[in-house]
Amino acid sequence: MSNSVKVDVWSDIACPWCFVGKRRFEQAVARFDGEVEVEYHSFELSPDTPVDYAGTEAEFLAKHKGLPQAQAEQMLVQMTELAAGEGLAYDYDALQHANTVLAHQALHHAKANGRQVELKERLLSAYFEQGRNLNRAEELADLSAEVGLDRDEVLRVLSDDTYLAAVKADQEQAIEYGIGGVPFYVFDGRLAVSGAQSPDVFVSALERVVAEAGASA
């Protein structure tokens, strides 16, 4: 019986729960007795975000959610503390809120060149921990080069919108699956898990799809 599982993950680099979920999922993979292949898919939480949004993250959250500013600020404090529990150092004072469509195109380019998982990690850290401006093609190209991609090629594909259709295809698939929020995990095309669940939940999902595949073989 094969213990290999393909996991498709819909997420956004501007989603704080996606980074937390990534860490929890990685803990599950480390405990799982088998091979796991991960493919990331595009999902824009706020596609109408201005490319040069000048406000703070708290201001954006308050307006986007219709919350008082103080409540939005408290939510960010709580999220920072929760992320710290997963070893992540969120810095909302430095964070530059991004329209993520360019970042998603960069991730599709990375997938085509075997570096998607590495770039996903780099972009999440750059966004939440380092205050990098991921609205900018130059910034995305720099970060892509750090994981082994050709910087000039990244700039070219972003300029040409080479992967924009692929981003939209991912989003259309999300609609078909009924995905309304991220992170969202699909295990071997047969089992869905929504949210940044505990490692135990992810381990159970991995073991379940392996068992079901064995039973149907």
Beta strands, then each sheet from edge to edge (+ up, - down):
strand 1: 4-11
strand 2: 35-42
strand 3: 184-187
strand 4: 191-194
sheet 1: 2+ 1+ 3- 4+
end
